[in-house]
Amino acid sequence: MTGTGFGPHSLALAGGTFAVALVLGTPSSAAVATATRTPVETCATSSLSIVLGEGNGAVGHFYRPIVLTNISNNPCGITGYPGVSYVAGGDRHQIGDAASREAGPKPEVVLQQGQSALGWLNQVNVDNYDFTACEPTPVDGLRVYPPDNTESVILPVPHARGCTRHMSGQSQLTVAPMRSAYP
């Protein structure tokens, strides 16, 4: 990826190395600094604390962050989307379709011990859907897979309801890509 061409600053990324050029006056006076970034392992489910943060409602929607915190002693990386679906029953079977993915950039987030990343979850009020098309039912919680993991956790979600049926063109859950929880 090359620089955006905005103003006197440019940024280039290639193979884990980045270079920054700052132009002061003429091109011959450019200063270039380089550094090599050490690759980190993907954050394993076992190295993360996974919780639902406080949420906010909007007409027919409830937005809350899925927060992943590195509880290991080593840095690890997260890129992309968590897998999310409603579950119910003693066997924790899936209720309806898994979360659809909100379009957007998927930055790599490197988490040091104790640092967090979050991905916003949109829970639709399924009682607003046609009852026959949706067949709403109470759910016990959410099954959450951190990005690039096959081990999940179950997070309780009191009073939530999900659609038991697939509804073409409708999403009961939508999730955004993971982002750093720090500005």
Buried (B, 14 or more C-beta within 10 A) or exposed (E): EEBEEEEEEBEEEEEEEBBBBEBEEEEEEEEEEEEEEEEBEBBEBEBBEBBBBEBEEEEEBBBBBBBBBBBBEEBBBBBBBBBBBBBBEEEEEBBBBBBBBBEEEBBBBBBEEEBBBBBBBBBBBBEEBEEEEBBBBEBBBBBBBBBBBEEBBEBEBEEBBBBBBEBEEBBBBBBBBBBBBEE
